Every structure is written in C-alpha cells, then in structure tokens.
Amino acid sequence: MPEHEPDAVRARGLREDAAPWIEAEGAARAPALVRERLCALHELAAEDDIAIAPPSEEGLVRFMVEESVAVRPAIGLLDSGELRAVWQVAEDQVGLRFMTDGRIAFVCLARREGSDDLARSYGVEDADRVMPIVEALGLHPLLRG
C-alpha cells in the first residue's frame, strides 16, 4: 500500500487496487477523513458484486477537497454504485448523493431558531452550487466544523 496510507488501513490488509482513487489529484490530502471507509466500501462492494462508480467516488473526493470539508461524514454505497455522504447533528442534516454525471443530489434539513419547523431543501445541482445552498441554510458547520 502507498506510504501515506494510515496504519489502520494497512493493518487491515486492504488491497492497493481496492482504492484506485488514492492516487487521484488531491485525494492524498483531503479524503484522509474518509479513506478507511472508502477502502472498506470497495471490499464490501467486491463481495456483493457491486462496483463503486468511479465518477461518484471522484465527485466525493473532489467535493471534499474543493469545499474544505473537515468533518467526517457517514458514507454509504447505493445499489447503483453511487456514494452517499451524510453529515448530521440532532435534526440538522446534509445528505449528498454523488451522481455519475457529476451532479449532486442533495437533501438539507435545518431546525429554525424559535420554531418547531424544519427548513427543507432538496434537489439536484452542479457540484459548485451545493455549498451555497448548505451555507444559506446555516448548515456549513456540519461539514466544516
């Protein structure tokens, strides 16, 4: 495995080819938050004969780098091979599905101060338009700390 891999990943004996994104531009620094989970998902996907869609994985890595994400999300693999990342604190939530066409399907839930209502925003956007939506709802601390 590459030298920059965490000891926990090396100790699990994961194959180097189980995580081809490791050598992608910027991947070595940003996805440290998610590297072990992505390696594990590659192993699980192989066992279930599901291929992680490279454009989805690249979209997640790119989003983490370009948006300076500093908080580890929960990451799941959909049957389609796309990855879904979720950041949640209490009822506040940002859920992002990294689609194979480069866009992001998003669901944002935010508790409004002094109200029992949740603000909801959802849709599909180009990757560069998602963080402004997250920021407008005041949910950016979920991703950036």
N, CA, C and O atoms as a GROMACS GRO file, in nm:
protein
  580
    1MET      N    1   0.085  -0.118   0.000
    1MET     CA    2   0.000   0.000   0.000
    1MET      C    3   0.089   0.124   0.000
    1MET      O    4   0.203   0.118   0.046
    2PRO      N    5   0.039   0.236  -0.051
    2PRO     CA    6   0.119   0.358  -0.052
    2PRO      C    7   0.158   0.399   0.090
    2PRO      O    8   0.086   0.372   0.186
    3GLU      N    9   0.272   0.466   0.099
    3GLU     CA   10   0.322   0.508   0.230
    3GLU      C   11   0.227   0.598   0.305
    3GLU      O   12   0.221   0.592   0.428
    4HIS      N   13   0.152   0.681   0.234
    4HIS     CA   14   0.065   0.778   0.301
    4HIS      C   15  -0.064   0.715   0.356
    4HIS      O   16  -0.146   0.786   0.414
    5GLU      N   17  -0.082   0.587   0.340
    5GLU     CA   18  -0.199   0.522   0.396
    5GLU      C   19  -0.187   0.511   0.548
    5GLU      O   20  -0.079   0.481   0.599
    6PRO      N   21  -0.297   0.535   0.620
    6PRO     CA   22  -0.293   0.521   0.765
    6PRO      C   23  -0.261   0.377   0.806
    6PRO      O   24  -0.294   0.282   0.735
    7ASP      N   25  -0.197   0.362   0.921
    7ASP     CA   26  -0.162   0.230   0.971
    7ASP      C   27  -0.285   0.140   0.984
    7ASP      O   28  -0.276   0.020   0.959
    8ALA      N   29  -0.399   0.199   1.023
    8ALA     CA   30  -0.520   0.118   1.041
    8ALA      C   31  -0.563   0.054   0.909
    8ALA      O   32  -0.612  -0.059   0.908
    9VAL      N   33  -0.546   0.125   0.798
    9VAL     CA   34  -0.583   0.071   0.668
    9VAL      C   35  -0.484  -0.037   0.628
    9VAL      O   36  -0.524  -0.144   0.582
   10ARG      N   37  -0.354  -0.010   0.644
   10ARG     CA   38  -0.252  -0.110   0.611
   10ARG      C   39  -0.272  -0.235   0.696
   10ARG      O   40  -0.260  -0.347   0.646
   11ALA      N   41  -0.302  -0.217   0.824
   11ALA     CA   42  -0.315  -0.331   0.916
   11ALA      C   43  -0.433  -0.420   0.877
   11ALA      O   44  -0.432  -0.539   0.906
   12ARG      N   45  -0.534  -0.364   0.812
   12ARG     CA   46  -0.649  -0.443   0.772
   12ARG      C   47  -0.620  -0.526   0.648
   12ARG      O   48  -0.701  -0.609   0.608
   13GLY      N   49  -0.503  -0.502   0.587
   13GLY     CA   50  -0.464  -0.582   0.472
   13GLY      C   51  -0.545  -0.553   0.348
   13GLY      O   52  -0.562  -0.641   0.263
   14LEU      N   53  -0.595  -0.432   0.334
   14LEU     CA   54  -0.672  -0.398   0.216
   14LEU      C   55  -0.581  -0.391   0.094
   14LEU      O   56  -0.468  -0.342   0.103
   15ARG      N   57  -0.630  -0.439  -0.016
   15ARG     CA   58  -0.552  -0.439  -0.139
   15ARG      C   59  -0.532  -0.297  -0.191
   15ARG      O   60  -0.621  -0.212  -0.179
   16GLU      N   61  -0.415  -0.272  -0.248
   16GLU     CA   62  -0.388  -0.141  -0.306
   16GLU      C   63  -0.487  -0.110  -0.418
   16GLU      O   64  -0.530   0.004  -0.432
   17ASP      N   65  -0.523  -0.211  -0.498
   17ASP     CA   66  -0.613  -0.188  -0.609
   17ASP      C   67  -0.759  -0.175  -0.564
   17ASP      O   68  -0.846  -0.147  -0.646
   18ALA      N   69  -0.785  -0.193  -0.436
   18ALA     CA   70  -0.922  -0.177  -0.385
   18ALA      C   71  -0.958  -0.031  -0.371
   18ALA      O   72  -1.075   0.002  -0.348
   19ALA      N   73  -0.861   0.058  -0.384
   19ALA     CA   74  -0.889   0.200  -0.369
   19ALA      C   75  -0.813   0.279  -0.476
   19ALA      O   76  -0.715   0.346  -0.443
   20PRO      N   77  -0.855   0.272  -0.601
   20PRO     CA   78  -0.782   0.340  -0.708
   20PRO      C   79  -0.781   0.491  -0.696
   20PRO      O   80  -0.696   0.556  -0.756
   21TRP      N   81  -0.872   0.548  -0.621
   21TRP     CA   82  -0.880   0.694  -0.605
   21TRP      C   83  -0.765   0.750  -0.525
   21TRP      O   84  -0.743   0.871  -0.527
   22ILE      N   85  -0.691   0.666  -0.453
   22ILE     CA   86  -0.584   0.715  -0.365
   22ILE      C   87  -0.483   0.798  -0.442
   22ILE      O   88  -0.431   0.896  -0.388
   23GLU      N   89  -0.455   0.762  -0.566
   23GLU     CA   90  -0.356   0.834  -0.643
   23GLU      C   91  -0.415   0.953  -0.719
   23GLU      O   92  -0.342   1.025  -0.787
   24ALA      N   93  -0.546   0.974  -0.709
   24ALA     CA   94  -0.609   1.086  -0.779
   24ALA      C   95  -0.558   1.219  -0.724
   24ALA      O   96  -0.518   1.229  -0.608
   25GLU      N   97  -0.560   1.320  -0.810
   25GLU     CA   98  -0.511   1.451  -0.770
   25GLU      C   99  -0.585   1.502  -0.647
   25GLU      O  100  -0.708   1.506  -0.646
   26GLY      N  101  -0.512   1.539  -0.544
   26GLY     CA  102  -0.571   1.592  -0.423
   26GLY      C  103  -0.625   1.487  -0.327
   26GLY      O  104  -0.653   1.519  -0.212
   27ALA      N  105  -0.639   1.365  -0.371
   27ALA     CA  106  -0.702   1.262  -0.288
   27ALA      C  107  -0.617   1.228  -0.166
   27ALA      O  108  -0.670   1.192  -0.062
   28ALA      N  109  -0.485   1.239  -0.179
   28ALA     CA  110  -0.398   1.200  -0.069
   28ALA      C  111  -0.416   1.290   0.052
   28ALA      O  112  -0.394   1.246   0.165
   29ARG      N  113  -0.456   1.415   0.032
   29ARG     CA  114  -0.468   1.504   0.147
   29ARG      C  115  -0.611   1.516   0.200
   29ARG      O  116  -0.632   1.507   0.321
   30ALA      N  117  -0.709   1.534   0.114
   30ALA     CA  118  -0.845   1.561   0.161
   30ALA      C  119  -0.918   1.440   0.214
   30ALA      O  120  -0.976   1.449   0.322
   31PRO      N  121  -0.918   1.326   0.146
   31PRO     CA  122  -1.001   1.218   0.193
   31PRO      C  123  -0.944   1.141   0.311
   31PRO      O  124  -0.993   1.032   0.343
   32ALA      N  125  -0.843   1.195   0.378
   32ALA     CA  126  -0.795   1.126   0.497
   32ALA      C  127  -0.912   1.102   0.593
   32ALA      O  128  -0.913   1.004   0.667
   33LEU      N  129  -1.009   1.193   0.591
   33LEU     CA  130  -1.128   1.176   0.675
   33LEU      C  131  -1.209   1.054   0.637
   33LEU      O  132  -1.277   0.994   0.721
   34VAL      N  133  -1.203   1.017   0.510
   34VAL     CA  134  -1.291   0.912   0.460
   34VAL      C  135  -1.216   0.794   0.400
   34VAL      O  136  -1.280   0.698   0.355
   35ARG      N  137  -1.086   0.798   0.397
   35ARG     CA  138  -1.006   0.697   0.327
   35ARG      C  139  -1.037   0.555   0.374
   35ARG      O  140  -1.059   0.466   0.292
   36GLU      N  141  -1.038   0.533   0.505
   36GLU     CA  142  -1.062   0.398   0.556
   36GLU      C  143  -1.201   0.348   0.518
   36GLU      O  144  -1.218   0.232   0.483
   37ARG      N  145  -1.301   0.436   0.526
   37ARG     CA  146  -1.437   0.397   0.492
   37ARG      C  147  -1.447   0.363   0.344
   37ARG      O  148  -1.513   0.265   0.308
   38LEU      N  149  -1.384   0.441   0.257
   38LEU     CA  150  -1.388   0.411   0.114
   38LEU      C  151  -1.320   0.278   0.082
   38LEU      O  152  -1.368   0.201   0.000
   39CYS      N  153  -1.208   0.253   0.148
   39CYS     CA  154  -1.141   0.123   0.128
   39CYS      C  155  -1.233   0.009   0.170
   39CYS      O  156  -1.245  -0.091   0.100
   40ALA      N  157  -1.299   0.025   0.285
   40ALA     CA  158  -1.391  -0.078   0.333
   40ALA      C  159  -1.507  -0.096   0.237
   40ALA      O  160  -1.550  -0.209   0.212
   41LEU      N  161  -1.559   0.014   0.183
   41LEU     CA  162  -1.670   0.004   0.087
   41LEU      C  163  -1.626  -0.069  -0.040
   41LEU      O  164  -1.705  -0.144  -0.099
   42HIS      N  165  -1.503  -0.047  -0.083
   42HIS     CA  166  -1.453  -0.121  -0.201
   42HIS      C  167  -1.452  -0.271  -0.172
   42HIS      O  168  -1.490  -0.351  -0.257
   43GLU      N  169  -1.408  -0.308  -0.054
   43GLU     CA  170  -1.405  -0.451  -0.017
   43GLU      C  171  -1.547  -0.508  -0.012
   43GLU      O  172  -1.572  -0.615  -0.066
   44LEU      N  173  -1.638  -0.436   0.054
   44LEU     CA  174  -1.776  -0.484   0.065
   44LEU      C  175  -1.844  -0.491  -0.071
   44LEU      O  176  -1.918  -0.584  -0.100
   45ALA      N  177  -1.818  -0.391  -0.154
   45ALA     CA  178  -1.877  -0.389  -0.289
   45ALA      C  179  -1.830  -0.509  -0.370
   45ALA      O  180  -1.909  -0.572  -0.441
   46ALA      N  181  -1.702  -0.541  -0.359
   46ALA     CA  182  -1.649  -0.655  -0.432
   46ALA      C  183  -1.715  -0.785  -0.387
   46ALA      O  184  -1.745  -0.872  -0.469
   47GLU      N  185  -1.739  -0.798  -0.257
   47GLU     CA  186  -1.805  -0.917  -0.203
   47GLU      C  187  -1.948  -0.930  -0.255
   47GLU      O  188  -1.998  -1.040  -0.276
   48ASP      N  189  -2.014  -0.815  -0.277
   48ASP     CA  190  -2.154  -0.814  -0.322
   48ASP      C  191  -2.168  -0.796  -0.473
   48ASP      O  192  -2.278  -0.777  -0.523
   49ASP      N  193  -2.056  -0.802  -0.545
   49ASP     CA  194  -2.055  -0.784  -0.690
   49ASP      C  195  -2.119  -0.652  -0.733
   49ASP      O  196  -2.192  -0.645  -0.831
   50ILE      N  197  -2.090  -0.547  -0.657
   50ILE     CA  198  -2.131  -0.412  -0.691
   50ILE      C  199  -2.004  -0.331  -0.714
   50ILE      O  200  -1.912  -0.335  -0.632
   51ALA      N  201  -2.000  -0.260  -0.822
   51ALA     CA  202  -1.883  -0.176  -0.850
   51ALA      C  203  -1.913  -0.033  -0.806
   51ALA      O  204  -2.018   0.022  -0.841
   52ILE      N  205  -1.822   0.026  -0.729
   52ILE     CA  206  -1.837   0.166  -0.697
   52ILE      C  207  -1.812   0.245  -0.824
   52ILE      O  208  -1.710   0.228  -0.889
   53ALA      N  209  -1.905   0.332  -0.858
   53ALA     CA  210  -1.894   0.411  -0.980
   53ALA      C  211  -1.780   0.512  -0.966
   53ALA      O  212  -1.788   0.601  -0.881
   54PRO      N  213  -1.675   0.500  -1.048
   54PRO     CA  214  -1.562   0.593  -1.036
   54PRO      C  215  -1.602   0.740  -1.040
   54PRO      O  216  -1.546   0.819  -0.964
   55PRO      N  217  -1.697   0.783  -1.127
   55PRO     CA  218  -1.734   0.925  -1.126
   55PRO      C  219  -1.796   0.968  -0.992
   55PRO      O  220  -1.780   1.083  -0.950
   56SER      N  221  -1.866   0.878  -0.927
   56SER     CA  222  -1.926   0.910  -0.797
   56SER      C  223  -1.817   0.927  -0.692
   56SER      O  224  -1.820   1.023  -0.614
   57GLU      N  225  -1.723   0.834  -0.690
   57GLU     CA  226  -1.613   0.843  -0.594
   57GLU      C  227  -1.528   0.966  -0.619
   57GLU      O  228  -1.488   1.035  -0.525
   58GLU      N  229  -1.499   0.994  -0.745
   58GLU     CA  230  -1.422   1.114  -0.780
   58GLU      C  231  -1.497   1.240  -0.739
   58GLU      O  232  -1.436   1.337  -0.694
   59GLY      N  233  -1.630   1.240  -0.754
   59GLY     CA  234  -1.711   1.354  -0.714
   59GLY      C  235  -1.703   1.378  -0.564
   59GLY      O  236  -1.693   1.493  -0.520
   60LEU      N  237  -1.709   1.271  -0.485
   60LEU     CA  238  -1.696   1.284  -0.340
   60LEU      C  239  -1.560   1.341  -0.303
   60LEU      O  240  -1.551   1.435  -0.224
   61VAL      N  241  -1.454   1.284  -0.360
   61VAL     CA  242  -1.319   1.330  -0.329
   61VAL      C  243  -1.302   1.477  -0.369
   61VAL      O  244  -1.250   1.557  -0.291
   62ARG      N  245  -1.347   1.512  -0.489
   62ARG     CA  246  -1.336   1.650  -0.537
   62ARG      C  247  -1.413   1.745  -0.446
   62ARG      O  248  -1.363   1.853  -0.412
   63PHE      N  249  -1.534   1.706  -0.406
   63PHE     CA  250  -1.614   1.790  -0.317
   63PHE      C  251  -1.542   1.812  -0.185
   63PHE      O  252  -1.537   1.924  -0.134
   64MET      N  253  -1.486   1.705  -0.128
   64MET     CA  254  -1.415   1.716  -0.001
   64MET      C  255  -1.298   1.815  -0.012
   64MET      O  256  -1.274   1.895   0.078
   65VAL      N  257  -1.225   1.809  -0.125
   65VAL     CA  258  -1.108   1.896  -0.145
   65VAL      C  259  -1.153   2.040  -0.170
   65VAL      O  260  -1.110   2.132  -0.101
   66GLU      N  261  -1.239   2.058  -0.269
   66GLU     CA  262  -1.275   2.192  -0.313
   66GLU      C  263  -1.355   2.269  -0.210
   66GLU      O  264  -1.347   2.392  -0.205
   67GLU      N  265  -1.433   2.201  -0.128
   67GLU     CA  266  -1.516   2.269  -0.029
   67GLU      C  267  -1.454   2.266   0.111
   67GLU      O  268  -1.520   2.304   0.208
   68SER      N  269  -1.331   2.223   0.122
   68SER     CA  270  -1.258   2.221   0.251
   68SER      C  271  -1.338   2.152   0.361
   68SER      O  272  -1.349   2.204   0.472
   69VAL      N  273  -1.393   2.037   0.329
   69VAL     CA  274  -1.471   1.961   0.427
   69VAL      C  275  -1.377   1.908   0.534
   69VAL      O  276  -1.276   1.845   0.504
   70ALA      N  277  -1.411   1.935   0.660
   70ALA     CA  278  -1.324   1.898   0.771
   70ALA      C  279  -1.390   1.801   0.869
   70ALA      O  280  -1.328   1.759   0.967
   71VAL      N  281  -1.515   1.764   0.843
   71VAL     CA  282  -1.589   1.675   0.932
   71VAL      C  283  -1.619   1.546   0.856
   71VAL      O  284  -1.666   1.548   0.742
   72ARG      N  285  -1.591   1.434   0.921
   72ARG     CA  286  -1.612   1.302   0.859
   72ARG      C  287  -1.762   1.273   0.845
   72ARG      O  288  -1.837   1.280   0.942
   73PRO      N  289  -1.805   1.241   0.721
   73PRO     CA  290  -1.945   1.204   0.703
   73PRO      C  291  -1.965   1.053   0.719
   73PRO      O  292  -1.869   0.976   0.717
   74ALA      N  293  -2.089   1.012   0.734
   74ALA     CA  294  -2.124   0.871   0.720
   74ALA      C  295  -2.136   0.849   0.569
   74ALA      O  296  -2.200   0.929   0.500
   75ILE      N  297  -2.074   0.743   0.517
   75ILE     CA  298  -2.077   0.719   0.373
   75ILE      C  299  -2.136   0.581   0.347
   75ILE      O  300  -2.098   0.482   0.410
   76GLY      N  301  -2.229   0.578   0.253
   76GLY     CA  302  -2.291   0.453   0.214
   76GLY      C  303  -2.282   0.434   0.064
   76GLY      O  304  -2.264   0.529  -0.011
   77LEU      N  305  -2.296   0.310   0.022
   77LEU     CA  306  -2.294   0.273  -0.118
   77LEU      C  307  -2.434   0.230  -0.160
   77LEU      O  308  -2.493   0.141  -0.099
   78LEU      N  309  -2.486   0.295  -0.263
   78LEU     CA  310  -2.617   0.260  -0.316
   78LEU      C  311  -2.604   0.146  -0.417
   78LEU      O  312  -2.496   0.123  -0.471
   79ASP      N  313  -2.712   0.076  -0.442
   79ASP     CA  314  -2.710  -0.034  -0.539
   79ASP      C  315  -2.664   0.010  -0.677
   79ASP      O  316  -2.613  -0.071  -0.754
   80SER      N  317  -2.682   0.138  -0.708
   80SER     CA  318  -2.642   0.193  -0.838
   80SER      C  319  -2.491   0.210  -0.849
   80SER      O  320  -2.440   0.239  -0.958
   81GLY      N  321  -2.419   0.194  -0.737
   81GLY     CA  322  -2.275   0.216  -0.736
   81GLY      C  323  -2.239   0.357  -0.695
   81GLY      O  324  -2.121   0.390  -0.681
   82GLU      N  325  -2.338   0.442  -0.674
   82GLU     CA  326  -2.313   0.579  -0.632
   82GLU      C  327  -2.293   0.585  -0.481
   82GLU      O  328  -2.346   0.503  -0.406
   83LEU      N  329  -2.216   0.684  -0.439
   83LEU     CA  330  -2.188   0.704  -0.297
   83LEU      C  331  -2.278   0.812  -0.241
   83LEU      O  332  -2.311   0.910  -0.309
   84ARG      N  333  -2.318   0.794  -0.116
   84ARG     CA  334  -2.398   0.893  -0.045
   84ARG      C  335  -2.326   0.928   0.083
   84ARG      O  336  -2.286   0.839   0.159
   85ALA      N  337  -2.309   1.057   0.108
   85ALA     CA  338  -2.244   1.105   0.230
   85ALA      C  339  -2.346   1.184   0.311
   85ALA      O  340  -2.423   1.264   0.256
   86VAL      N  341  -2.347   1.162   0.443
   86VAL     CA  342  -2.443   1.230   0.530
   86VAL      C  343  -2.369   1.288   0.650
   86VAL      O  344  -2.291   1.220   0.716
   87TRP      N  345  -2.396   1.415   0.675
   87TRP     CA  346  -2.349   1.483   0.796
   87TRP      C  347  -2.474   1.517   0.875
   87TRP      O  348  -2.568   1.576   0.820
   88GLN      N  349  -2.477   1.482   1.004
   88GLN     CA  350  -2.597   1.506   1.083
   88GLN      C  351  -2.560   1.537   1.227
   88GLN      O  352  -2.475   1.471   1.286
   89VAL      N  353  -2.626   1.639   1.282
   89VAL     CA  354  -2.619   1.671   1.424
   89VAL      C  355  -2.762   1.700   1.466
   89VAL      O  356  -2.825   1.793   1.416
   90ALA      N  357  -2.812   1.620   1.559
   90ALA     CA  358  -2.952   1.630   1.603
   90ALA      C  359  -3.042   1.622   1.479
   90ALA      O  360  -3.033   1.525   1.403
   91GLU      N  361  -3.126   1.722   1.458
   91GLU     CA  362  -3.216   1.718   1.343
   91GLU      C  363  -3.157   1.786   1.220
   91GLU      O  364  -3.212   1.773   1.110
   92ASP      N  365  -3.048   1.857   1.235
   92ASP     CA  366  -2.983   1.921   1.120
   92ASP      C  367  -2.910   1.814   1.040
   92ASP      O  368  -2.840   1.729   1.096
   93GLN      N  369  -2.926   1.820   0.907
   93GLN     CA  370  -2.868   1.715   0.824
   93GLN      C  371  -2.836   1.768   0.685
   93GLN      O  372  -2.910   1.849   0.628
   94VAL      N  373  -2.725   1.721   0.632
   94VAL     CA  374  -2.690   1.740   0.491
   94VAL      C  375  -2.662   1.602   0.436
   94VAL      O  376  -2.572   1.533   0.484
   95GLY      N  377  -2.737   1.562   0.335
   95GLY     CA  378  -2.716   1.434   0.267
   95GLY      C  379  -2.686   1.461   0.120
   95GLY      O  380  -2.762   1.530   0.053
   96LEU      N  381  -2.576   1.405   0.071
   96LEU     CA  382  -2.535   1.427  -0.067
   96LEU      C  383  -2.513   1.294  -0.138
   96LEU      O  384  -2.443   1.206  -0.087
   97ARG      N  385  -2.573   1.280  -0.254
   97ARG     CA  386  -2.551   1.162  -0.338
   97ARG      C  387  -2.471   1.207  -0.460
   97ARG      O  388  -2.514   1.294  -0.535
   98PHE      N  389  -2.355   1.149  -0.477
   98PHE     CA  390  -2.264   1.188  -0.584
   98PHE      C  391  -2.298   1.106  -0.708
   98PHE      O  392  -2.266   0.988  -0.717
   99MET      N  393  -2.364   1.171  -0.801
   99MET     CA  394  -2.417   1.104  -0.919
   99MET      C  395  -2.308   1.083  -1.024
   99MET      O  396  -2.207   1.153  -1.025
  100THR      N  397  -2.329   0.986  -1.111
  100THR     CA  398  -2.227   0.952  -1.210
  100THR      C  399  -2.213   1.058  -1.319
  100THR      O  400  -2.114   1.056  -1.392
  101ASP      N  401  -2.308   1.150  -1.331
  101ASP     CA  402  -2.297   1.256  -1.431
  101ASP      C  403  -2.228   1.381  -1.376
  101ASP      O  404  -2.222   1.484  -1.443
  102GLY      N  405  -2.174   1.371  -1.252
  102GLY     CA  406  -2.102   1.482  -1.192
  102GLY      C  407  -2.187   1.574  -1.108
  102GLY      O  408  -2.134   1.660  -1.036
  103ARG      N  409  -2.318   1.559  -1.115
  103ARG     CA  410  -2.406   1.642  -1.032
  103ARG      C  411  -2.422   1.578  -0.894
  103ARG      O  412  -2.383   1.464  -0.870
  104ILE      N  413  -2.481   1.655  -0.804
  104ILE     CA  414  -2.504   1.607  -0.667
  104ILE      C  415  -2.652   1.620  -0.634
  104ILE      O  416  -2.711   1.727  -0.648
  105ALA      N  417  -2.711   1.509  -0.591
  105ALA     CA  418  -2.847   1.512  -0.537
  105ALA      C  419  -2.833   1.542  -0.389
  105ALA      O  420  -2.755   1.477  -0.320
  106PHE      N  421  -2.907   1.641  -0.340
  106PHE     CA  422  -2.890   1.684  -0.201
  106PHE      C  423  -3.022   1.690  -0.127
  106PHE      O  424  -3.128   1.714  -0.185
  107VAL      N  425  -3.012   1.667   0.003
  107VAL     CA  426  -3.123   1.685   0.096
  107VAL      C  427  -3.065   1.758   0.216
  107VAL      O  428  -2.970   1.711   0.279
  108CYS      N  429  -3.123   1.873   0.249
  108CYS     CA  430  -3.078   1.952   0.364
  108CYS      C  431  -3.197   1.975   0.456
  108CYS      O  432  -3.304   2.016   0.412
  109LEU      N  433  -3.177   1.950   0.583
  109LEU     CA  434  -3.278   1.975   0.686
  109LEU      C  435  -3.215   2.063   0.793
  109LEU      O  436  -3.106   2.033   0.842
  110ALA      N  437  -3.283   2.172   0.828
  110ALA     CA  438  -3.227   2.264   0.928
  110ALA      C  439  -3.338   2.309   1.023
  110ALA      O  440  -3.443   2.356   0.979
  111ARG      N  441  -3.312   2.296   1.151
  111ARG     CA  442  -3.405   2.344   1.253
  111ARG      C  443  -3.396   2.496   1.258
  111ARG      O  444  -3.287   2.550   1.274
  112ARG      N  445  -3.507   2.562   1.246
  112ARG     CA  446  -3.512   2.708   1.255
  112ARG      C  447  -3.521   2.751   1.401
  112ARG      O  448  -3.599   2.695   1.479
  113GLU      N  449  -3.440   2.852   1.438
  113GLU     CA  450  -3.443   2.902   1.576
  113GLU      C  451  -3.581   2.956   1.610
  113GLU      O  452  -3.643   3.026   1.530
  114GLY      N  453  -3.629   2.921   1.728
  114GLY     CA  454  -3.757   2.969   1.776
  114GLY      C  455  -3.876   2.909   1.705
  114GLY      O  456  -3.986   2.965   1.709
  115SER      N  457  -3.857   2.797   1.640
  115SER     CA  458  -3.965   2.734   1.565
  115SER      C  459  -3.956   2.583   1.579
  115SER      O  460  -3.849   2.527   1.603
  116ASP      N  461  -4.070   2.519   1.566
  116ASP     CA  462  -4.072   2.373   1.564
  116ASP      C  463  -4.056   2.319   1.422
  116ASP      O  464  -4.050   2.198   1.402
  117ASP      N  465  -4.049   2.410   1.325
  117ASP     CA  466  -4.041   2.369   1.186
  117ASP      C  467  -3.898   2.341   1.143
  117ASP      O  468  -3.802   2.401   1.193
  118LEU      N  469  -3.886   2.249   1.048
  118LEU     CA  470  -3.758   2.222   0.983
  118LEU      C  471  -3.760   2.288   0.845
  118LEU      O  472  -3.856   2.274   0.770
  119ALA      N  473  -3.653   2.360   0.814
  119ALA     CA  474  -3.637   2.409   0.677
  119ALA      C  475  -3.588   2.291   0.595
  119ALA      O  476  -3.498   2.218   0.637
  120ARG      N  477  -3.646   2.273   0.478
  120ARG     CA  478  -3.609   2.161   0.392
  120ARG      C  479  -3.570   2.214   0.255
  120ARG      O  480  -3.637   2.300   0.198
  121SER      N  481  -3.462   2.162   0.205
  121SER     CA  482  -3.420   2.195   0.069
  121SER      C  483  -3.367   2.067   0.007
  121SER      O  484  -3.289   1.994   0.069
  122TYR      N  485  -3.408   2.039  -0.115
  122TYR     CA  486  -3.361   1.918  -0.182
  122TYR      C  487  -3.365   1.940  -0.332
  122TYR      O  488  -3.439   2.024  -0.382
  123GLY      N  489  -3.285   1.864  -0.401
  123GLY     CA  490  -3.282   1.874  -0.546
  123GLY      C  491  -3.156   1.813  -0.601
  123GLY      O  492  -3.087   1.736  -0.534
  124VAL      N  493  -3.127   1.848  -0.725
  124VAL     CA  494  -3.008   1.803  -0.793
  124VAL      C  495  -2.941   1.926  -0.852
  124VAL      O  496  -3.005   2.006  -0.921
  125GLU      N  497  -2.812   1.943  -0.823
  125GLU     CA  498  -2.739   2.061  -0.868
  125GLU      C  499  -2.600   2.023  -0.916
  125GLU      O  500  -2.550   1.915  -0.885
  126ASP      N  501  -2.539   2.114  -0.992
  126ASP     CA  502  -2.398   2.100  -1.023
  126ASP      C  503  -2.321   2.110  -0.892
  126ASP      O  504  -2.365   2.177  -0.799
  127ALA      N  505  -2.208   2.044  -0.885
  127ALA     CA  506  -2.131   2.036  -0.760
  127ALA      C  507  -2.099   2.173  -0.702
  127ALA      O  508  -2.102   2.189  -0.580
  128ASP      N  509  -2.068   2.272  -0.785
  128ASP     CA  510  -2.029   2.404  -0.734
  128ASP      C  511  -2.146   2.486  -0.680
  128ASP      O  512  -2.125   2.593  -0.624
  129ARG      N  513  -2.268   2.436  -0.696
  129ARG     CA  514  -2.386   2.509  -0.647
  129ARG      C  515  -2.442   2.452  -0.516
  129ARG      O  516  -2.538   2.506  -0.461
  130VAL      N  517  -2.384   2.343  -0.468
  130VAL     CA  518  -2.439   2.278  -0.349
  130VAL      C  519  -2.400   2.352  -0.221
  130VAL      O  520  -2.485   2.378  -0.136
  131MET      N  521  -2.272   2.387  -0.206
  131MET     CA  522  -2.229   2.451  -0.081
  131MET      C  523  -2.300   2.585  -0.056
  131MET      O  524  -2.331   2.613   0.060
  132PRO      N  525  -2.326   2.668  -0.156
  132PRO     CA  526  -2.403   2.789  -0.128
  132PRO      C  527  -2.542   2.761  -0.069
  132PRO      O  528  -2.591   2.838   0.013
  133ILE      N  529  -2.603   2.651  -0.110
  133ILE     CA  530  -2.732   2.612  -0.053
  133ILE      C  531  -2.714   2.571   0.093
  133ILE      O  532  -2.792   2.611   0.180
  134VAL      N  533  -2.611   2.490   0.118
  134VAL     CA  534  -2.581   2.446   0.255
  134VAL      C  535  -2.554   2.568   0.344
  134VAL      O  536  -2.603   2.575   0.456
  135GLU      N  537  -2.476   2.663   0.293
  135GLU     CA  538  -2.444   2.783   0.370
  135GLU      C  539  -2.568   2.869   0.395
  135GLU      O  540  -2.585   2.921   0.505
  136ALA      N  541  -2.654   2.884   0.295
  136ALA     CA  542  -2.776   2.964   0.310
  136ALA      C  543  -2.866   2.910   0.421
  136ALA      O  544  -2.937   2.987   0.487
  137LEU      N  545  -2.864   2.780   0.441
  137LEU     CA  546  -2.944   2.718   0.546
  137LEU      C  547  -2.871   2.716   0.681
  137LEU      O  548  -2.926   2.670   0.781
  138GLY      N  549  -2.748   2.766   0.684
  138GLY     CA  550  -2.670   2.768   0.807
  138GLY      C  551  -2.617   2.632   0.847
  138GLY      O  552  -2.586   2.610   0.964
  139LEU      N  553  -2.605   2.540   0.751
  139LEU     CA  554  -2.561   2.404   0.782
  139LEU      C  555  -2.414   2.379   0.756
  139LEU      O  556  -2.366   2.268   0.780
  140HIS      N  557  -2.341   2.478   0.708
  140HIS     CA  558  -2.199   2.457   0.676
  140HIS      C  559  -2.114   2.411   0.794
  140HIS      O  560  -2.015   2.342   0.771
  141PRO      N  561  -2.146   2.446   0.921
  141PRO     CA  562  -2.066   2.392   1.030
  141PRO      C  563  -2.070   2.239   1.039
  141PRO      O  564  -1.978   2.178   1.094
  142LEU      N  565  -2.175   2.176   0.986
  142LEU     CA  566  -2.181   2.030   0.986
  142LEU      C  567  -2.068   1.972   0.903
  142LEU      O  568  -2.017   1.864   0.933
  143LEU      N  569  -2.027   2.043   0.796
  143LEU     CA  570  -1.925   1.994   0.706
  143LEU      C  571  -1.786   2.050   0.738
  143LEU      O  572  -1.684   1.983   0.716
  144ARG      N  573  -1.783   2.172   0.790
  144ARG     CA  574  -1.653   2.239   0.809
  144ARG      C  575  -1.612   2.251   0.954
  144ARG      O  576  -1.501   2.294   0.984
  145GLY      N  577  -1.699   2.214   1.044
  145GLY     CA  578  -1.666   2.219   1.186
  145GLY      C  579  -1.687   2.355   1.248
  145GLY      O  580  -1.662   2.372   1.368
   0.00000   0.00000   0.00000
